[in-house]
């Protein structure tokens, strides 16, 4: 749990569930990095087999530059995904749902459980297979903006429904004493 949730929580509030982003957010950066490595390793191979050593020398530097460029781009994408992962929080407490994303420029949402109407999950075929999706919590008068690539969104939904059930059974007073 990061500092935002710690600061936002009340003294009598406890965490019921904390969701994470799925590893799929690293896919693009990993693919670009791998492409750069493979390009650097194998792009000159056809030239080596078909043309002279001078042609290989002529092609080697541009291949190296493209390869290094792709690896650098991939590394920046991986870093951006990592920053997104560590700067996104999605927490259900016994009193509310708290969502925060962003590193330098942040957006946060807090929705009291007594105002929550439900949650919607959207998943692509790949999301169903790998276990991630987009989560939207709906509240009276608004809701939490969609958060994509949430790992195991149905587990979040299940925990939210359990906490909402407890809140409604207690008449909206679900504070721990």
Buried (B, 14 or more C-beta within 10 A) or exposed (E): EEEBBEEBBEEEBEEBBBBBBBBBBBBBBBEBBEBBBEBBEEBBEEBEEEEEEEEBEEBBEEBBEBBEEBBEBBBEBBEBBEEBBEBBBBBBBBBBBBBBBEEEEEEBBBBEBBBBEEBBBEBEEEBEEBBBBBBBBBBEEEBBEEBBBBBBBBEBBEBBEEBBEEBEEEEEEBEEE
